[in-house]
Amino acid sequence: MISLAVTPLTPEAFAPFGEVLDTRGDPILINAGFARRHNDLCTVDVAPEGGATNVSIFVAKARTLPLLITMMERHPLGSQAFMPLQDQPWLAVVCIDPADPSTFRAFACTGRQGVNYARDVWHFPLVTFADGDRFMVVDRKGPGNNLEERFLPQDRHLTVSR
């Protein structure tokens, strides 16, 4: 069993896997100053093979730590952005190559940070710690196979703990 440390989510650390969506920058005031717009947070990549943008809400079931990582998934035809709709911590687990445990990373995300997994980036499914946590998800819909799952051999399972 391989143990994977959790590190804070920063744009620099997450760059090999995609983009960090964060509302800490300078917003644009709109609606006569009654709203702030955090604009252009990520690049939505869905066009291959006739894809279109899909906006949905995911409602998650809680997971507990230590978390056993037995599989990874990726989307070869489009990016996939997750933005929490409550201020609760969650995890993003990613890797460059599922066959190489040294490429795995686990990021501690705040409830005010989202991620946009780049096309073809391996990631573990959504990890939240409270039942009913909701996420706005922007990804691809349309023709073609946009999901690949890779199950890890038992001797390559990883655990994530704080």
C-alpha positions in Angstrom: 0.0 0.0 0.0 1.3 3.4 -1.0 0.5 6.5 1.2 -0.3 9.7 -0.6 0.2 13.0 1.2 -2.3 15.8 0.8 -1.0 19.2 -0.2 -2.7 22.6 -0.5 -4.3 23.4 -3.9 -2.4 26.2 -5.7 -2.4 27.2 -9.4 1.3 26.4 -9.7 1.1 22.9 -8.1 -2.0 22.0 -10.1 -0.8 23.3 -13.5 0.2 19.9 -14.9 -3.3 18.7 -14.4 -5.4 21.7 -15.4 -6.6 25.0 -13.8 -7.6 26.2 -10.4 -10.9 28.1 -10.2 -10.6 30.7 -7.5 -12.6 33.7 -6.5 -9.8 35.5 -4.6 -8.8 37.8 -7.5 -10.2 41.2 -8.3 -13.9 40.9 -9.4 -15.7 43.0 -11.9 -18.6 45.0 -10.4 -21.8 44.4 -12.3 -25.5 45.0 -11.8 -25.0 48.6 -10.6 -22.5 47.4 -8.0 -24.9 44.8 -6.4 -22.8 41.8 -7.7 -19.2 40.9 -8.3 -18.3 38.8 -11.3 -15.2 36.6 -11.2 -14.8 36.2 -14.9 -13.0 33.8 -17.2 -12.1 31.3 -14.5 -11.1 28.4 -16.9 -10.9 27.3 -20.4 -13.7 24.9 -21.3 -12.4 22.3 -23.8 -15.2 20.3 -25.3 -15.1 20.6 -29.1 -13.5 17.3 -30.3 -15.8 15.0 -32.2 -18.7 17.4 -32.2 -19.0 17.9 -28.4 -20.9 20.7 -26.7 -20.8 22.3 -23.2 -22.8 20.6 -20.5 -23.5 22.4 -17.2 -24.8 20.2 -14.4 -25.0 19.9 -10.6 -23.4 16.9 -8.8 -24.7 16.0 -5.3 -22.0 14.0 -3.6 -22.0 11.3 -0.9 -19.4 11.8 1.9 -16.2 9.8 1.9 -13.9 9.3 4.8 -10.1 9.3 5.3 -8.0 7.3 4.9 -9.3 7.0 1.3 -8.4 4.0 -0.8 -7.5 4.8 -4.4 -8.2 1.8 -6.6 -9.0 3.4 -9.9 -8.6 6.5 -11.9 -10.6 8.0 -14.8 -10.0 10.5 -17.5 -12.0 12.3 -20.3 -10.2 12.2 -23.6 -12.6 14.4 -25.4 -13.0 17.3 -23.0 -12.1 19.2 -19.8 -14.1 18.8 -16.7 -14.6 21.7 -14.2 -15.8 21.3 -10.6 -16.8 24.3 -8.5 -18.2 23.7 -5.0 -21.5 25.4 -4.1 -20.8 25.5 -0.4 -17.8 26.5 1.6 -16.7 23.0 2.6 -13.3 21.3 2.0 -12.9 18.6 -0.6 -10.1 16.7 -2.3 -8.8 16.5 -5.9 -6.7 13.4 -6.6 -4.8 13.3 -9.9 -1.9 11.7 -11.6 0.1 11.8 -14.8 0.4 8.0 -15.3 -1.8 5.5 -13.3 1.0 2.9 -13.7 3.5 5.2 -11.9 2.6 5.9 -8.2 5.2 8.7 -8.1 3.0 10.8 -10.4 0.0 10.9 -8.0 -1.0 14.0 -6.2 -3.7 14.8 -3.7 -4.8 18.4 -3.3 -6.8 19.9 -0.3 -9.3 22.2 -1.9 -11.2 24.9 0.1 -14.9 25.3 -0.4 -14.0 28.5 -2.4 -11.7 26.7 -4.9 -12.6 24.6 -7.9 -10.6 22.8 -10.5 -10.8 22.3 -14.2 -9.2 19.0 -15.1 -7.6 19.3 -18.5 -8.6 16.9 -21.3 -6.9 13.5 -20.8 -5.9 14.2 -17.1 -6.3 11.2 -14.9 -8.3 11.9 -11.7 -10.2 10.1 -9.0 -13.9 10.7 -8.8 -15.3 13.5 -6.6 -14.2 13.4 -2.9 -16.2 15.3 -0.4 -16.6 14.9 3.3 -20.3 15.8 3.8 -23.3 14.1 2.4 -25.2 16.4 -0.1 -22.2 18.6 -1.0 -23.1 20.2 -4.3 -20.8 21.0 -7.2 -21.5 22.9 -10.5 -19.8 20.8 -13.2 -19.0 22.1 -16.6 -17.9 19.3 -19.0 -18.7 17.8 -22.4 -21.8 16.2 -23.9 -22.1 14.7 -27.3 -21.0 11.8 -29.4 -17.9 9.8 -28.8 -16.5 7.9 -25.8 -15.4 10.5 -23.2 -14.7 8.3 -20.3 -11.8 5.9 -19.7 -11.4 4.1 -16.4 -8.2 2.4 -15.2 -8.3 0.0 -12.3 -5.0 -0.2 -10.4 -3.4 -3.5 -9.5 -3.8 -4.3 -5.8 -0.1 -3.8 -5.2 -0.5 -0.2 -6.6 -3.4 0.9 -4.5 -2.8 4.2 -2.7 -4.3 5.6 0.5 -4.9 9.3 1.1 -4.9 10.6 4.6 -4.5 14.1 6.0 
